Amino acid sequence: MDCEFTVLYKQYNDGCGALFWDAVYNHEDFLDQHRDCRSILEICSGPGFIGWGIAHALGIKEIHFGDIHEPVNIDLAKTAKFNNVDYNFHLSDGFKSYNGPKVDLIMVSPPFFTKIEEFEQFQLNEATLLTQDQVENHKRRWLDLDMNLHKNVLNNFSKYLTEKGRIVVLADKKHIDKDMLDAEAKNYSYYTHKEFDVKEKPHWQSYIRTYYI
């Protein structure tokens, strides 16, 4: 499998983006839908697995990342330097502080859990004991209490799309209420976590490889 782009990251910044890239996006049927895109913004980017992967696969040169956790920019900067590419980082909780340009493609994978009870059950199911710092880090990556981030993204994304722009959301189906979307919102699509059947979607080429730093 030909890996052409290296993503460097710290493990505690990974919100499962590498899994999502391989299971959902790294397939010809998905990439062909977006070959006309010339700019990309990944919201809740973490180390940028999805943004980097799509940008490299489609030859997109204008690359933007947005995340509430500023230290992920260290990972992004190391990846950019290693691969000799440019990017822009925007410190923002969803679109609350985003002040970048409109783009052709917005990618977002909001945190999995929207209720504290769901998150706490997840913590109980963890095989290893966690420190309080680790618990807080898990909250940052995987808890969107009361769907505040989901709502911010879904209610504001159309402001940041070009005329041909579109957004792709990966979320638990129960968290996507289409009534939350503007009826005129253009080119909205979403994938659910249950669509991760890699056997049914064989890789046609792998565009990224990942390394802990």
N, C-alpha and C positions, 0 to 999 in steps of 0.2 A: 504494500500500500504506500503510495507516494505522498509523503508529508512535506509540504513545501513552505510552511510558515510556522514559526515557533512562538508559542505564547508562554511567557514566564510569569509565575504568580506564587503568592504565598497561600498555603492551603487554607488558612482561616479566612481568606477573602473569596473563596470559591463557593458560589451558591448553586452548584450543579450545572453551570453553563457548558462545561465540556460534554457532559452527558446529553444535554439538550441539543448541542450542535450535532453530535453523532447520530442521535436517535430521530431527530425531527428535521433539521435543516440541511444536512449534508447529503442532499439527494437531488438528482437532476430535475425531477418534477417540480420541486420547490424552487430551486435556483433559476430555472427557465422562466418562471413567472416574474422575475425581478431583474432581468438582464438589461432593462432600459434605465435602471437607477444609476445615478451619478453621485449621490451623496447618501450617507447613512448615519443615523443616531441610535445608539443603544442606550435605553434608559434602564436603571438598576443594573448597570453594566458589570460591577465587580471587575475582574481582570480583563473582561472584554472578549471572552471566547467566541460569542456569537457575532459580535460586531467585527472582530478581526477576521473570523472565518468567512463571513459573507463578503466583506470588502475584498479580501484576497481572491476568493473564488470568482467574483464578478468584475474584478479590476477597478473597484471604486477607490478613488483617490481622496475624496473629501470624507473624512471619518470623524465622528463625534461620539463621545461617551458622556453619560450623565450618571452620577451616583451621589448618595448622601454621605458616603464614607470617604473622606478625602485621601486616606492612605492608599486606596486602590490605585490612585494616580501614580504611585511609585512603581507598581507592577506594570501599568500601562506604558510608562516612560521607558522602562527597561525593555519591554517588548518592542516598542517603536525603535529604540536605538539598535537592538539586536538585528532587526529586520530592515533597518534604514528606511522607515516610513514616517510620515507625519500624521498627527492627530490633534484633536482638541478635547480638553476635559472641562466639564461643567459641573461644579459642585451644586447639586440640587436634589431635593426630595421630590421625585417625580418631576413635574414642570413648575414647581413653586418658585424656584429661583433661576430657571433656565433662561438665558438671554442670548442664546446662539441663533443661527439662521434657520430658515425653513429647509427641510430636507426631503428627498424623494422617498426614503424608506425609514420608518421608525420600528425598532424591534424592542419588545419589552417582555420580561418574564417576572411578574410580581411575586412577592413571597407566597409560599404555599398556604400558610395558616392565617386565618382571619379572626379566630377566637382564641383567647388565652387558654381555654380548656383543651383545645386541640393541640396547641403547642406544648402544654404541660404533659399531655399524654404521650406525645412524641418524645419528650425528654425522658419519661419513665421507660420508654421502650429502647432507649439507647443502651448499647451493650457495655459502654464504658462510663465510669464515674466522671462527672464534669465539674470543673471549678466554676465559681460564680462568674469569672471573666468569660469562660467558654459559654456559659448559659446566655450571657448578655450578647455575645457575638452571634450565637444562634438566633437570638431574637432579631438582631439587626438584619440577618440574612433571610429568615424564614417566617417572620411574623409581621403581618400587616393588620394591626388591630382595627376592627370595625371597618375594614376595607377602605381606609382613608386613602392609601396610595392607589389602589385600583380606581377609585372614584376620581382622584385627581388626574390620572392618566387618561381615562376614558372620557372625561368631560372636557379635556383641554387639548388633546393631541391634534385636532383638526387645525388649530391655529399655527401649527409648526410644520405643516405639510406644504410642499410645492403644489402646483396645479395638477401634476401627474402623481402626486405623492400617495402613499398608503402606509398603514400600520399593520403589523402582525403581532398578535398577543399570544403568549403561551400561558395558560392558566388552568386551574381546576374548573371544569365545566360549571359546577355549582356556584362559582364566584363570578361568572359572566352573565350579567343580566342585560340583555340587548336593549331593554327599555332605558338603560342608563345612557345609551348612545344617542347622539343627535340623529334624527331620522335621515338627515341629508349627509351624514358622514360618509366620506368616500373611501372606497376600497379598504374596508375593515375586514379582517379575517382573524380567526383564532384557532389555536390547536389546544387540545386537552392533554393532560398527563397520561391518559389512557391510550393515546395514539403512539406510544413509544414502542410499537412492535417492530423491532429492528429486522426480524426475519422477513416481514412483509415488505420492508423498504431497504433492500440491500444497498450498501454503499456503492457509489459509482466512482468516487475518488475521495481520498481524505486530504483536506487542505491544511490542516493544522496538526501540530504535535504539541504536547504540553510538558513543562518541567517545573517542579517546585524550585523556589529560590529562597 
